[in-house]
Amino acid sequence: MKILLLHAHPVETSFNAALHRLIVERLEAAGHAVDDCDLYAEDFDPRLSRQERLDYHDQERNLDNVRPYVERLRAADALVLCYPVWNYGYPAILKGYFDRVFLPGVSFRIVDGKVEGALHNITKVVAVTSYGGSRWRAFLIGDPPRKLVRRLLWGTVKPGARVKYMAHYDMNRSTDASRKRFMRAVSSAMDRF
């Protein structure tokens, strides 16, 4: 399976970076082709320009600035996200990727005024993330990051695609044992991908 891995963390010594390395290692060991898109390492510009916004619904022009990223997305069979939750959302660089690359004609189509998912090449989505706060705090505000993956992304990929959300909550009070336990769960999920 060809897997596009989107990684969004600026610090190479972070727990998230360790998760990223583990994901690549386990997926490749399982025989998958991994397109490792480290948004910070690639210096991805998350800013949607004025012209990009003006061209947003023009499918002839909206790819001009992000064509290589769109091609990588379209070539993938599965999508894996590895990122921290910051302020109960995606890091800005990952949010900017979605704003600039998940375009009309790429991730969705508008048919008779209704939005339809268009990434039917993606048959599986897995998000691996961490939160500074507890699961309870996330639950109290509706856990927007989980909903972005389990509902919004799910609506753009192939109907019936499997979507898995793996989160290590309460990183502010995490322990070596809790981090190792989460890494074992991620390793196991990647081995069975």
C-alpha positions in Angstrom: 0.0 0.0 0.0 1.2 3.5 -0.8 0.9 5.7 2.3 1.2 9.5 2.5 2.4 10.4 6.0 1.9 14.0 7.0 4.1 15.0 10.0 3.8 18.4 11.6 6.1 19.1 14.5 9.1 21.5 14.4 11.3 19.8 17.1 13.2 16.7 16.1 13.8 15.6 19.7 10.1 15.8 20.6 7.8 12.8 21.6 5.9 13.5 18.4 9.1 13.2 16.3 9.8 9.9 18.0 6.3 8.8 17.0 6.9 9.9 13.4 10.1 7.9 13.2 8.3 4.8 14.7 5.5 5.1 12.2 7.9 5.3 9.2 9.9 2.4 10.6 6.9 0.1 11.3 5.1 0.8 8.0 8.2 0.2 5.9 9.0 -3.0 7.9 5.4 -4.1 7.0 6.2 -3.6 3.3 4.4 -0.4 2.6 5.7 2.4 0.4 5.8 5.5 2.7 5.8 9.0 1.2 7.1 10.8 4.3 5.9 14.4 4.0 7.5 16.2 7.0 5.9 19.6 6.5 8.5 21.5 8.6 11.5 19.8 7.0 10.0 20.5 3.5 9.4 24.2 4.6 5.7 24.0 3.6 4.2 27.4 3.5 0.8 27.2 5.2 -0.4 30.7 4.2 -3.2 30.8 1.7 -2.4 33.8 -0.5 -4.9 36.3 -1.8 -4.5 35.0 -5.3 -5.0 31.4 -4.1 -8.2 32.4 -2.4 -9.4 34.2 -5.6 -8.6 31.1 -7.6 -10.0 28.7 -5.0 -13.0 27.5 -7.0 -11.2 27.7 -10.4 -10.1 24.1 -10.8 -7.9 25.1 -13.8 -5.8 27.4 -11.6 -6.2 26.4 -7.9 -3.4 23.8 -8.2 -0.8 26.2 -9.5 1.1 26.6 -6.2 0.5 23.2 -4.6 0.5 20.7 -7.6 3.4 18.5 -6.2 1.5 18.1 -2.9 -1.8 17.3 -4.7 0.0 14.7 -6.8 1.4 13.1 -3.7 -2.1 13.0 -2.1 -3.7 11.6 -5.2 -1.0 8.9 -5.5 -1.7 7.6 -2.0 -3.9 4.7 -1.0 -3.9 5.7 2.7 -3.2 8.8 4.8 -1.4 8.8 8.2 -1.2 12.0 10.2 1.3 12.5 13.0 1.0 15.8 14.8 0.5 17.3 18.3 -2.8 19.0 19.3 -2.2 22.6 20.0 -4.9 24.8 21.3 -7.4 22.0 20.5 -6.6 22.0 16.8 -4.0 21.2 14.2 -0.7 22.9 14.3 -0.9 25.9 11.9 1.4 24.2 9.3 -1.0 21.2 9.1 -4.1 23.4 9.0 -2.5 25.4 6.2 -1.8 22.1 4.3 -5.5 21.3 4.5 -6.5 24.9 3.5 -4.1 24.9 0.5 -4.1 21.3 -0.7 -7.6 20.0 0.1 -9.1 22.0 -2.8 -12.3 21.8 -4.8 -11.7 19.1 -7.4 -9.1 17.5 -5.1 -10.7 16.5 -1.8 -14.3 17.5 -2.6 -16.6 18.4 -5.5 -19.7 20.5 -5.4 -22.5 18.7 -7.2 -25.9 20.4 -7.4 -24.9 22.7 -4.5 -23.9 19.7 -2.3 -20.4 18.9 -1.2 -19.2 15.4 -2.0 -15.9 13.8 -1.0 -13.5 13.2 -3.8 -10.4 11.5 -2.3 -11.7 8.1 -3.2 -8.2 6.8 -3.6 -7.7 7.0 0.2 -9.1 3.9 1.7 -7.7 4.3 5.2 -6.9 7.2 7.5 -5.0 7.0 10.8 -4.2 10.0 13.0 -1.5 9.7 15.7 -1.5 12.6 18.1 -0.9 13.9 21.6 -2.6 16.4 23.8 -1.1 18.4 26.6 -4.4 18.2 28.5 -6.4 15.3 29.8 -9.1 13.3 27.8 -11.7 14.8 30.2 -10.7 18.4 29.3 -10.9 17.5 25.6 -14.3 15.8 26.1 -15.7 18.9 27.9 -15.1 21.1 24.9 -16.2 18.5 22.4 -12.7 17.3 21.3 -12.6 19.2 18.1 -9.4 17.5 16.8 -10.9 14.1 17.0 -14.0 15.4 15.2 -11.9 16.9 12.4 -10.4 13.5 11.7 -13.3 11.2 12.4 -16.0 13.3 10.7 -14.4 15.8 8.4 -11.6 13.8 6.9 -13.8 10.7 6.9 -16.2 12.7 4.7 -13.6 13.4 2.0 -12.1 9.9 1.5 -13.6 6.8 -0.1 -17.0 6.0 1.3 -16.6 3.2 3.9 -12.9 3.9 4.5 -11.6 3.0 7.9 -10.6 6.0 10.1 -8.6 5.4 13.3 -7.7 8.1 15.9 -4.9 7.4 18.3 -4.2 10.0 21.0 -2.0 10.2 24.0 -3.8 12.6 26.3 -2.3 14.4 29.3 1.2 14.8 28.0 1.7 17.5 30.6 1.7 14.7 33.2 2.8 11.8 31.1 5.3 9.3 32.3 7.9 7.1 30.6 5.5 4.2 31.1 2.5 6.0 29.5 4.6 7.1 26.5 6.0 3.6 26.0 2.5 2.1 26.3 1.3 4.5 23.6 4.2 3.9 21.4 3.6 0.1 21.6 -0.1 0.7 20.6 1.1 2.8 17.6 3.7 0.2 16.6 1.0 -2.5 16.7 -1.4 -0.4 14.6 1.3 0.3 12.0 2.3 -3.4 11.9 -1.3 -4.3 11.2 -1.9 -1.5 8.7 
